[in-house]
């Protein structure tokens, strides 16, 4: 039995019709143009799901494009540009987590874990949202402590 080939599915044409319908019927030309950004996400999702090698499968997924789409959608539709820019800091975290899942033992996984990046994200979030810059910087002192504890654990 043959499976359906999702590459030949007319996704860009459907997106175009949705855009034109929203534009002509509801005069929503501006925010609706964002649906064109789903076209590369669609094809990369198809490539990700069709890939046989499960070890590197999620490297193909277009996570940066998805983050960009979420950022623009939140900004244009809900006018929340400020906290959503922090989503861009999750892009290296995504790829590091994939590398971490391919590590052989716990120590290797814990050394790859993006603890410093998560500290930066948390520091910026509490700094901008709650103005806790002063006690928040103490979070960075936990980074060497984290790595000391991880490397003291036997592999």
C-alpha positions in Angstrom: 0.0 0.0 0.0 1.4 3.4 -1.0 1.5 6.2 1.5 0.4 9.7 0.8 3.2 11.9 -0.4 3.0 15.1 1.7 5.5 16.9 -0.5 3.0 17.1 -3.3 0.2 18.3 -1.1 -0.7 21.9 -2.3 -0.1 23.6 1.0 1.2 26.9 -0.5 -1.9 27.2 -2.6 -4.1 26.6 0.4 -2.2 29.2 2.3 -2.6 31.6 -0.6 -6.4 31.0 -0.8 -6.7 31.5 3.0 -4.7 34.7 2.8 -6.8 36.1 -0.1 -10.1 35.0 1.6 -9.1 36.7 4.9 -8.0 39.8 3.0 -11.0 40.2 0.7 -13.7 39.1 3.1 -12.5 40.5 6.4 -9.9 43.1 5.3 -7.3 41.3 7.4 -4.3 41.7 5.0 -1.9 42.8 7.7 -1.8 40.1 10.3 -2.8 37.3 7.9 0.4 37.6 5.9 2.0 35.7 8.8 0.5 32.4 7.5 3.0 32.5 4.6 5.7 31.8 7.2 4.1 28.5 7.9 5.1 27.2 4.4 8.7 26.5 5.3 7.6 25.1 8.6 5.3 22.7 6.8 7.9 21.3 4.5 10.5 21.0 7.2 8.0 19.1 9.3 7.4 16.7 6.4 11.1 16.2 6.1 11.5 15.7 9.8 8.7 13.1 10.0 9.9 11.2 6.8 13.5 11.0 8.0 14.5 7.4 8.9 17.4 8.3 11.1 15.8 9.1 14.5 19.1 10.2 16.0 19.4 13.3 14.0 15.7 13.7 13.1 15.0 16.8 15.2 18.0 18.7 13.9 16.0 19.1 10.7 12.9 20.6 12.4 12.8 24.4 11.7 12.7 25.5 15.3 14.1 29.0 14.6 11.4 29.6 12.0 8.8 28.5 14.4 10.1 30.8 17.1 10.2 33.7 14.6 6.5 32.9 13.7 5.4 32.9 17.3 7.3 36.1 18.0 5.7 38.0 15.0 2.3 36.6 15.8 2.5 37.6 19.5 3.8 41.0 18.5 1.4 41.9 15.7 -1.8 40.4 17.1 -1.3 40.9 20.8 1.3 43.7 20.9 3.5 41.9 23.3 6.9 42.4 21.7 8.9 42.7 24.9 8.7 39.5 26.8 8.4 37.3 23.6 11.8 38.3 22.3 13.1 36.0 25.0 11.9 33.1 22.9 14.9 33.6 20.7 17.1 32.6 23.6 15.5 29.2 23.5 16.9 28.4 20.0 20.3 27.3 21.3 18.6 25.5 24.2 16.6 23.4 21.6 19.7 22.2 19.7 21.6 21.6 22.9 18.8 19.5 24.2 19.0 17.4 21.1 22.7 16.9 21.5 22.0 16.0 25.2 19.6 13.3 24.2 22.3 11.7 22.1 24.9 11.7 24.9 25.9 8.3 26.3 25.8 8.7 30.1 24.4 10.9 32.8 27.6 13.0 33.2 27.9 13.7 29.5 24.2 14.7 29.4 24.6 16.9 32.5 27.7 18.6 31.0 25.9 19.4 27.8 22.7 20.6 29.6 22.3 24.4 28.8 22.3 25.5 32.4 24.2 28.8 31.7 21.7 29.7 29.0 18.8 29.0 31.2 20.3 31.2 33.9 20.6 34.0 31.4 17.0 33.6 30.3 15.7 33.4 33.9 17.9 36.5 34.8 16.5 38.6 32.0 13.0 37.5 32.7 13.0 38.4 36.4 15.0 41.5 35.6 12.7 42.9 33.0 9.4 41.7 34.4 10.0 42.2 38.1 13.0 44.6 38.2 15.0 42.1 40.3 18.3 42.8 38.7 20.2 43.0 42.0 19.4 39.7 43.7 19.0 38.1 40.3 22.7 38.3 39.4 23.4 35.9 42.2 22.0 33.2 40.0 25.2 33.3 37.9 27.1 32.1 40.9 25.3 28.8 40.7 26.8 28.0 37.3 30.3 26.8 38.6 28.5 25.1 41.5 26.4 23.2 39.0 29.4 22.0 37.0 31.3 21.0 40.1 28.4 18.9 41.4 27.9 17.3 37.9 31.6 16.4 37.6 31.8 15.0 41.1 29.2 12.4 40.2 30.7 9.1 39.0 29.9 8.3 35.4 
